[in-house]
């Protein structure tokens, strides 16, 4: 399983550069970043009753077209892993 890092804990100090502000984090900071506990979210593409060839995510209700049923392994909106990926 991938290592999920705490982005809030990883925030860097701002650097003033050429009149702008940048936030820089190096690879060592990322490898030392604290992790978070997270459960994977699973959902399904559900066919829209009133629209032909349209599907929505059962987790967040994001509406995608028919191609999402075929190749959408993850919801583009919430990131849920689709149980019925590729069944269309």
HELIX and SHEET records of a PDB file:
HELIX    1   1 UNK A    7  UNK A   10  1                                   4    
HELIX    2   2 UNK A   27  UNK A   31  1                                   5    
HELIX    3   3 UNK A   66  UNK A   71  1                                   6    
SHEET    1   A 2 UNK A  14  UNK A  17  0                                        
SHEET    2   A 2 UNK A  20  UNK A  23 -1                                        
SHEET    1   B 2 UNK A  42  UNK A  43  0                                        
SHEET    2   B 2 UNK A  81  UNK A  82  1                                        
SHEET    1   C 3 UNK A  45  UNK A  47  0                                        
SHEET    2   C 3 UNK A  55  UNK A  57 -1                                        
SHEET    3   C 3 UNK A  63  UNK A  64 -1                                        
END                                                                             
